[in-house]
Amino acid sequence: MFAISDIMSWLKPSRTIPVTRWRAPSRWRSKPSTFAILIIGLWLFGTGDGMLVAAGLGVSPWTVLAQGLSTKLPMSIGLATFFVSVLVLLLWIPLRERPGLGTISNAIVIAIALQVSLLYLPRPQTFAMQLLEVLFGIAAIGLGSGLYLTTNLGPGPRDGWMTGIHNRTGWPVPAVRMSIEVVVLAIGWLLGGIVGLGTVLFALLIGPSVGYGLMLVGTFGRDRTHPAEDISDDEFPELDA
């Protein structure tokens, strides 16, 4: 049975990344069960991305930014997306964020899950169903993020910016994620990127969605032997070297 504190925790999103039973001690070494949770989380993340695409109500803020850059600079949207990814990774340096198995898996698994999901996801014909698919997609990304981030195997390029800022400032994860998406959306729109309703909803709701995803994962998988709600990236420095 759940304690009262467990029930109350369902009412608010997690402000931090909880310590789970399956957390890896190193970003480059993992038990099979931890790696499986990583893959499940990333696959769910990619499926959520697929729902956003299938809904047809707008692309993600980061794609809007790439669109905007491609209209101002002599580059395709694909090259602009690559340029943005490299820039984001460079911003890891001042944040002292480190890659891991999750960083590499993020790029591979999410891309595969996105392509596979688009083969089976419905293309809604009514606005109400489009909106519903967007909301389900945002929820799937939030839960998928909660699963894969708690493995401690390293975030994806953009999530690394979120976790890096959180670790260095102590700001709540949901607030950091939403702030990043809103700023990216604004810059992309000012550069000429196309913004849809789904884009705006994603920017505003992805932060809380990730927070609730972390809360759900933490409620069921928290390591009860650990006294703190979360730990910093430096708790296992001798293993991450």
C-alpha positions as CSV (number, residue, x, y, z in Angstrom):
1,M,0.0,0.0,0.0
2,F,1.1,3.5,-0.7
3,A,1.8,5.9,2.2
4,I,-0.1,9.2,2.4
5,S,3.1,11.0,1.2
6,D,3.0,8.8,-1.9
7,I,-0.6,9.7,-2.7
8,M,0.1,13.4,-2.1
9,S,3.1,13.3,-4.4
10,W,0.7,12.5,-7.3
11,L,-0.8,16.0,-7.0
12,K,2.3,17.9,-8.0
13,P,5.1,17.4,-10.6
14,S,8.6,16.5,-9.5
15,R,10.9,19.5,-9.3
16,T,14.0,17.3,-9.6
17,I,15.2,14.0,-11.1
18,P,14.4,11.3,-8.5
19,V,16.8,8.5,-7.5
20,T,15.4,5.2,-8.6
21,R,16.2,1.6,-7.9
22,W,17.5,1.1,-11.4
23,R,19.8,4.2,-11.5
24,A,23.1,3.3,-13.1
25,P,26.3,4.2,-11.1
26,S,28.0,5.3,-14.3
27,R,26.9,6.9,-17.5
28,W,28.8,4.3,-19.5
29,R,28.0,1.1,-17.5
30,S,24.5,-0.4,-17.1
31,K,22.7,-3.5,-15.9
32,P,20.4,-5.0,-18.6
33,S,17.3,-4.0,-16.7
34,T,18.5,-0.4,-16.5
35,F,19.3,-0.3,-20.2
36,A,15.9,-1.8,-21.0
37,I,14.2,1.0,-19.1
38,L,16.3,3.5,-21.0
39,I,15.2,2.0,-24.4
40,I,11.5,1.8,-23.3
41,G,11.6,5.5,-22.2
42,L,13.3,6.6,-25.4
43,W,10.9,4.6,-27.6
44,L,7.9,6.2,-25.8
45,F,9.6,9.6,-26.3
46,G,9.9,8.9,-30.1
47,T,6.3,7.7,-30.3
48,G,5.2,10.9,-28.7
49,D,7.2,12.8,-31.3
50,G,5.4,10.8,-33.9
51,M,2.0,11.7,-32.5
52,L,2.9,15.4,-32.8
53,V,3.9,15.0,-36.4
54,A,0.8,12.8,-37.2
55,A,-1.6,15.4,-35.6
56,G,-0.6,18.0,-38.1
57,L,-1.0,21.0,-35.8
58,G,2.6,22.3,-35.9
59,V,6.2,21.1,-35.4
60,S,8.3,21.3,-32.2
61,P,9.9,24.6,-31.2
62,W,13.3,23.3,-32.1
63,T,12.1,22.6,-35.7
64,V,10.7,26.1,-35.8
65,L,14.1,27.4,-34.9
66,A,15.7,25.3,-37.6
67,Q,13.1,26.6,-40.1
68,G,13.9,30.2,-39.1
69,L,17.6,29.7,-39.4
70,S,17.1,28.2,-42.9
71,T,15.2,31.3,-44.0
72,K,18.0,33.6,-42.9
73,L,21.1,31.6,-43.7
74,P,22.1,29.7,-46.9
75,M,21.4,26.2,-45.4
76,S,18.6,23.6,-45.6
77,I,16.4,22.8,-42.7
78,G,18.2,19.6,-42.2
79,L,21.6,21.3,-42.0
80,A,20.1,23.9,-39.7
81,T,18.9,21.1,-37.4
82,F,22.4,19.7,-37.3
83,F,23.8,23.1,-36.6
84,V,21.4,23.6,-33.7
85,S,22.3,20.2,-32.3
86,V,26.0,21.0,-32.4
87,L,25.4,24.4,-30.8
88,V,23.4,22.8,-28.0
89,L,26.2,20.2,-27.3
90,L,28.7,23.0,-27.1
91,L,26.6,24.7,-24.5
92,W,27.1,21.5,-22.4
93,I,30.6,22.6,-21.7
94,P,29.9,25.6,-19.4
95,L,27.2,23.5,-17.7
96,R,29.6,20.6,-17.1
97,E,27.1,18.2,-18.5
98,R,28.5,14.8,-19.6
99,P,27.3,12.4,-22.3
100,G,26.7,8.7,-21.8
101,L,25.0,5.6,-23.3
102,G,21.7,7.5,-23.0
103,T,23.1,10.4,-25.1
104,I,24.0,8.0,-28.0
105,S,20.8,5.9,-27.6
106,N,18.7,9.1,-27.6
107,A,19.7,10.0,-31.2
108,I,19.3,6.4,-32.5
109,V,16.2,5.1,-30.7
110,I,14.0,8.2,-30.9
111,A,14.6,8.5,-34.6
112,I,13.7,4.8,-35.2
113,A,10.6,5.1,-32.9
114,L,9.5,8.2,-34.7
115,Q,9.7,6.6,-38.1
116,V,8.0,3.3,-37.0
117,S,5.2,5.1,-35.1
118,L,4.3,7.2,-38.2
119,L,3.5,3.9,-40.1
120,Y,0.7,3.1,-37.6
121,L,-0.5,6.4,-36.0
122,P,-3.8,7.8,-37.3
123,R,-4.0,11.1,-39.1
124,P,-7.0,12.8,-37.5
125,Q,-9.5,14.4,-39.7
126,T,-11.1,16.7,-37.1
127,F,-9.6,19.4,-35.0
128,A,-10.7,17.8,-31.8
129,M,-8.9,14.6,-32.6
130,Q,-5.8,16.5,-33.8
131,L,-5.7,18.3,-30.5
132,L,-6.2,15.1,-28.6
133,E,-3.3,13.4,-30.4
134,V,-1.1,16.4,-29.6
135,L,-1.9,16.1,-25.9
136,F,-1.3,12.4,-25.9
137,G,2.0,13.0,-27.7
138,I,3.1,15.6,-25.1
139,A,2.1,13.2,-22.3
140,A,4.1,10.3,-23.9
141,I,7.2,12.5,-24.2
142,G,6.9,13.5,-20.6
143,L,6.6,9.9,-19.3
144,G,9.3,8.7,-21.7
145,S,11.6,11.5,-20.4
146,G,10.8,10.4,-16.8
147,L,11.9,6.8,-17.6
148,Y,15.1,7.5,-19.5
149,L,16.4,10.4,-17.4
150,T,16.2,8.4,-14.2
151,T,18.5,5.7,-15.5
152,N,21.5,8.2,-15.1
153,L,22.9,7.0,-18.5
154,G,23.1,10.5,-19.9
155,P,20.5,12.9,-21.4
156,G,19.9,13.7,-25.1
157,P,21.5,16.8,-26.5
158,R,18.5,19.1,-25.7
159,D,17.6,17.4,-22.4
160,G,21.3,17.8,-21.4
161,W,20.8,21.6,-21.5
162,M,17.7,21.2,-19.2
163,T,19.5,18.9,-16.7
164,G,22.6,20.9,-16.8
165,I,20.8,24.2,-15.9
166,H,18.8,22.3,-13.2
167,N,22.0,20.9,-11.6
168,R,23.9,24.2,-11.7
169,T,21.1,26.5,-10.5
170,G,18.6,24.3,-8.6
171,W,15.7,25.6,-10.6
172,P,12.8,23.1,-11.0
173,V,13.1,20.8,-14.0
174,P,9.6,21.6,-15.3
175,A,10.3,25.4,-15.2
176,V,13.7,25.0,-16.9
177,R,12.3,22.8,-19.7
178,M,9.3,25.1,-20.3
179,S,11.5,28.2,-20.3
180,I,13.9,26.7,-22.8
181,E,11.1,25.7,-25.2
182,V,9.4,29.1,-25.0
183,V,12.7,30.9,-25.7
184,V,13.5,28.6,-28.6
185,L,10.0,29.0,-30.0
186,A,10.2,32.8,-29.8
187,I,13.6,33.0,-31.5
188,G,12.5,30.6,-34.2
189,W,9.3,32.6,-34.8
190,L,11.3,35.9,-35.0
191,L,13.6,34.3,-37.5
192,G,10.6,33.3,-39.7
193,G,9.8,29.8,-38.6
194,I,6.2,28.6,-38.9
195,V,4.3,28.2,-35.6
196,G,1.2,26.1,-35.2
197,L,-1.1,25.5,-32.3
198,G,0.6,22.2,-31.5
199,T,3.9,24.1,-31.3
200,V,2.6,26.5,-28.7
201,L,1.0,23.7,-26.7
202,F,4.2,21.8,-26.7
203,A,6.2,24.8,-25.5
204,L,3.8,25.5,-22.7
205,L,3.0,21.9,-21.6
206,I,6.2,19.9,-22.1
207,G,7.7,21.3,-18.8
208,P,4.8,20.2,-16.6
209,S,4.5,16.9,-18.6
210,V,8.2,16.0,-17.9
211,G,7.6,17.0,-14.2
212,Y,4.6,14.7,-13.9
213,G,6.5,12.0,-15.8
214,L,9.3,12.2,-13.3
215,M,6.8,12.2,-10.4
216,L,5.1,9.0,-11.7
217,V,8.4,7.2,-12.2
218,G,9.7,8.4,-8.9
219,T,6.6,7.2,-7.1
220,F,6.8,3.7,-8.4
221,G,10.6,3.3,-8.7
222,R,12.2,5.6,-6.0
223,D,15.1,4.1,-4.1
224,R,13.8,4.2,-0.6
225,T,17.3,3.7,0.9
226,H,18.4,7.1,-0.4
227,P,17.5,10.0,1.9
228,A,17.5,12.7,-0.7
229,E,15.1,13.4,-3.5
230,D,17.8,13.5,-6.1
231,I,21.6,13.5,-6.4
232,S,23.9,15.5,-8.5
233,D,25.9,14.3,-11.5
234,D,29.1,14.4,-9.3
235,E,28.0,11.8,-6.8
236,F,29.9,9.1,-8.6
237,P,32.9,11.0,-10.1
238,E,35.3,8.1,-9.8
239,L,33.0,5.9,-11.9
240,D,32.2,8.5,-14.6
241,A,35.8,9.3,-15.4
